[in-house]
Amino acid sequence: MPTFRDLLAGAKASIREVDTETAEAAIAANPATVVLDVREPDEYEQGALPHAVHIPRGHLESQVESRVTDKAGPVVVYCAGGTRSAFAARTLGELGYTDVVSVVGGFNKWKNENRPWAAPRTLSADQRNRYQRHLLLPEVGEAGQQKLLDAKVLLLGAGGLGSPAALYLAAAGVGTLGIVDMDVVDESNLQRQILHNMDRVGDRKVDSAKKTLVGLNPDVNVVTYDVRLGADNILDVIDGYDVIVDGTDNFPTRYLVNDASLLKRIPVVHGSIFRFDGQVTVYSPYVGPCYRCQVPEPPPAELAPSCAEAGVLGVLPGIIGSIQAMEAIKLVLGLGDPLIGRLMAYDALEESFRTFKLQRDPACLACGPDAGEIVIAEYDELCMPHPKQAPAA
């Protein structure tokens, strides 16, 4: 029967090994080189090579093909001393990776020689448990979850659209959620605004929303803005946020948000609802069309009644707001194909989704090539009656 020494000797005979100096030079010479750390999590947390991909040796076979997709690209594998990395390098070769080396002496020798390393940011044990289903997704993983925890998303409205969007963003671990709303909780809101409950009727909506979201996920910092969003404060309110989720229900505020987001270059995930229909799109400044490209002028007030006048099926904002949350997460993580230049329309009665292409308007007065300087101004005169605030439906 072969001994451990026999197995190790066999592994080393079938792979290429390099010393730490050669490994450092190879990594510096080719930025595409994958640095693979196969130590245990507690070892990794103590320190690692910069930008290392961490896959514990025991999970290598099941995870590496989804984490390291280029089997022809260079891979530098290391462990603490060079033993586990030797076995890992042989396994990678058996899986079809063609340019793999194992570092002799591993991280211990690398660190002792004062080569560059750092203590990586890691999730706590509680966070690993909470976000376990995210961590299982190669497209998210620990790095993606860290991005979510670092992200700042601003929700305009704590109403029908803002409620599901806020709940799912908080549950996903978005680190900072700003909420703008100057309304109070009314019993008539509870048919669709699931952030609130009967015990909070009469409370400020932002306060009610914060209680719900912090109770759902203590990782989330909820910043409240109990103000009317206007030309005098919008640039300060949106400053520093990565994404804006727009759940407002009136044209003046939408134009105001559009212009401010263009100035600050912050993408806006726009949602709207009416009776049994909903729409979602993403306005990415100077990448896709802006709101003014789509709606250059507001329709007459009699042709655009609010949900308070025309009604809305309570579950509809739950569907549209959840899609807004998904689009915001995709923007934060850089995943998939966001709804930039596309409008997704949902018909609840038909249970159908349709997607329409949107083009930038070359004559757009806000984002077109000949557009003048953007001036942040009030647009209340565009639509009557005068909206007292900008909550969602």
N, C-alpha and C positions, 0 to 999 in steps of 0.2 A: 504494500500500500504506500502511495506517495506521502511524504511529510509536507508540512507547511513550507519548509525551505525548498523542497522540490517544486511545489506549485509556484512559489515566488520566482524561483530560477527559471521555470518554464515561461512564466509571464514576461519576465525581463528579456528573455531570449527572443520573444516574438514582437517586441515593441522597440521604439526609439526613445532613448533617454537623453536629456540635456541637463547641464548644470544651470544654476540660477543666473549666472551672467549671460549665458546664451539665451535663456528663456526671456530675460529682460530685453535683450537686444531684438529678439524676434517680435516681441509684443510691440516695441517702439517702432520697428520698421514697417509693420503692417497693422493699421488700425482695425482691420476686419478680423484680426485674430481673436478667437473666443478663448477667454481664460476661464477654465472650469475648476471650481473648488468642490471636491468630493468629501470634505470633512463633515462631521456631525454638526447640527445647528449650534450647540453650545460652543464649539470650537470656532465656528464662523463668526459668532457674535463677538468674540474676543479680538478679532481683527482679520482682514482679508486683503488680497491684492485689489487694486482699484478696478472697478467695473466687472468684478468676477461674477460669473453665473454660478449660483450655488445649488448643487443637487447632491444630497448625501449619497454615499456609495450604495446604500441599500435601496435607493429609489432610482438608481441610474438607468437601468434597463427600461423601466416603465415611463420615465419622464424625459429622457434626453432627446428623443426624436421630435418632441413637440417644442422643446426649449432651444435646441440647437438644430436648426433645420437644414443648414448647408453641410452636407456630408463631405463635400470636396474642400471645404475651407479649412484653414489652419486652426488647430485646437491645442492649447497648452493646458495640461491637467496637473493639478497639484493636490497634495494632502498635507499632513503634518510633517512626514519624514520621507515620503517617496514610496511607501509600500502599497497603500490603498490606491494611489494614483497609477501604479504599475498595473494592478489588476483592472482598474478602470480603463486604462488605455487599451489593454487587450480586448476588453468587452466592446469598446467603441470600434475597434477594428473588425470584430465579428459582426457588428451592426452595420458595417459598410462605410465608416468614416476612414478616409484615406490619408489624412495629414495630421496625425496625432503624436504628440510627444509628452512624456512624463518628466516632471522636474525632480531630479535627484536632490535629496535633502529637504524638499518640500518647503512649507511655509516657515518652519522653524529656522532653517538655514537662511532663507530669504530675509526674515526679520533680523536675525543676528548680524547680517551683513549690511544692515541699515538701508535696504532697498525700499522703495515706496510702498506703503500699506496704510490702511485706515480701518478704524472700527466702523463697520457698516451700520446704517440705520436698520433696525429690525422692529418687527411687531412684538408687542407683549404677548404673553401666553393668553390673556383674555381676548386680545384682538385676533390672534390666530384662530381661536375658537369661534369668535363672532363672525369673522369673514372667511371661514373655512371654504365655503362654496366658491367664493371669488378666487381663493388661492389655488383651487383645483383647475381653474381655467388658465391655460398657458397664455392666453391673450391678456390676462390681467395679472395673476400671480402676485407675489409680494411687492414687486416694483410698481405695478399698477395700483395696488391698494395704497401704497405710500403716496402716489400721485393724487388719489382721491382724498386722502387725509390732508394733503397740502392744498387742495383746491378750495377756491372761494366762488360760490354761486349765489347770485342775487335773485330772489323771487319777487316779482312785482305783483303783489296781491296774495292774501291768505284766504282766498275764497275757493270757488269751485275748481279752478285749474291749479291754483297754488297748493291746495290741500294735498292731493295725491302726489304732485311733483315733490313737495317738501318731504312727505313721508318716505318716499322711495329714495330720495337723495340722502336723507338722514340715515336711513337703514343701510344704504350703500357705504356710508362712512365718509361722505363729503365733509371735510373738516370745518369749513365755515359756511354757514347759510345765513345770508341777509334776507330780511323780510320787510317789505314796504307795504303798509296798509294803515289807514287812519280811521277805519270803521270799528264798530262794536259788534259783538256777536248778537244776532237776532234769531229767534226761534225759527223764522222762515229760512234761515241759512242752512239749517241742519239736514235738509233734504239732500244736500250735495256737498257741503263743506265739512268734510270728515275730520278736519283738524280739531273741531270744536264739539262741545256736548252741552246738554241741558244745564249742567252745573255752572257753565260759564256764560250763560245768556246775560248780556249787559257788560261783560268784560271787554277790554280792548282786544281786538283780534290778534295783534302781534303778541300780546302777553299770553293769550290762550294758545297760540301756535307754539310759542317757546316752551310752555309747560309740556305740551304733547311731544315735541321733538326731543327735548332733553330727556324726557322719560323713556323714549324709545331708544336713544343712543347717547350716552353721556360723553362719547368722543367728540360730539358735534358742538361747535361754538355757534350759538344762534345770536345774531346781531339784529336788533329790532329798530325799525324806523317808523314811528307813529306820526307820520307827516303826510301832507299832500305833496306828491311829486310835482315839482314845477320848475320853471326855467331858473329860478333862484337857487335851487339846491340839487338838481339832478346830476350835474357833473361831480359834485362832492360825494353824493350818495353812491354812484356807480364806480367811483374811482377804486382801483385795486382789485376788482372782481374779474374772474376769468371768463365767466359766462353769465348772461342775463336770461332768466326764464320769464317771459312776458305773459302774464295772465290778465292784462288789463282789458277793459271792455268799452273803451271809447276812443274815437279817432284822434282828438287832440293829444292825449297821452301817448298814443302809438307814434305819432309824428315826432313828438318830443323825445321819446326813447330812441327812435331811429336816428335822429340827428346827433344826439349825445353819444350813442354807440359808435357812430361813424367817427366822431372826433376822438373818442378814446380807443377806437378799434377793438371793441369788445363784441364778440358774436352774441346774437339774440336768438333764443329759441322761442318762436312766436306760436301761440295757440289761440284759437277762437272757437266758440260754440254758439249754436243757435237752434233751438227746438230739438231736432233729432240729428243735426249735422255738426261736424267738427272739422277743423283744419289745423295742420301743423306744418311749419317750414322753419328753416334756419337762415337767418340773415348774417352772413359772414362779411364784414366790411371790406369792400373793394376786391372781394373774391367772387361772390355771387351777387344777385340783385339785392337791393335794399327795399324797405317797406314802401318808399316813395316810387320805386320802379314798378311795384305791383299795384299800388293805389295812389296815383299821382294827386287825385283830388278826392275828398270824402263825398260819399253820396248824400243826397238830401236826407235830413233826419227822419222824414216819414218813410223812407225806403230802407232804413237801417235801425229798426227798433231794437232796444236792448232786451236781454233775457228777462228783465223785470217786467217788460211789457208783453213779450211774446211767449215767455215760458221756456223751460229746458227740462228734458228728462234727466233725473238726478244722476244716473249712472254715466251719462255721456261725458261730463267733465272728468270723471274718474279715468275713462279710457284715454281721452286726449291729454290730460295732465300726466298720465303715466308715460305716454309716448314722449312728451316733453322731457321728462326725467331721463328717459333712455337717450335722447339726443344730447342732453347736457353731459351725461356720462361718456358718451362716445367722443364728444369734443374734448373733454378732459383727458381721456386716455388715448386719443388719436386712433380710435378703432373704427373699422367699417367705413360706410359711406353715408355721412350725415346728409340731412335733407337740405343741402345747399343748392340753390337753383332748382329745387323741386318742391312742389306743394302737394302734400298728402291730404286727400279729402276722405272723410269717413261718413257713411250714411248708415245710421243705426237701424233704420227700418228695413233696409235691404241687407244689412250686415255686410257691407262691401267697402273696400278701400280702393281708391283710384289715385294715381300719382300723375301730376301735370308738371311739365317742364316750365321753368321761369327763366327769362333772360334778363340780363342787365339792360336797362334803357340807356342808350348812348346820349339821350337828351335829358337824362335825369338831372334835376337841379340840385340834388344832394350828393350823388356819387358819380355822376357822369364826368367824362374827361374835361368838359368845359364848365363844370359846376363852379360857382363862386365860393367864397368863404362861407362856411357854415355858421349861422348865427343861432344861438339857442334862445328861443322866444316862446311865449305862450301862444297856443293855437285854439283857445277856447271859442273864438268867434267862428271857427270852421264848422262846428256842430252845435246844434241847439237841441234840447235844452242844455244849459251849462252843467257839466259834470262837477259834482262837489268833491269827488275824490277819484282815485284810480284803482279800486279793487277789482278783482275778477268777478265773473258772474256768480 
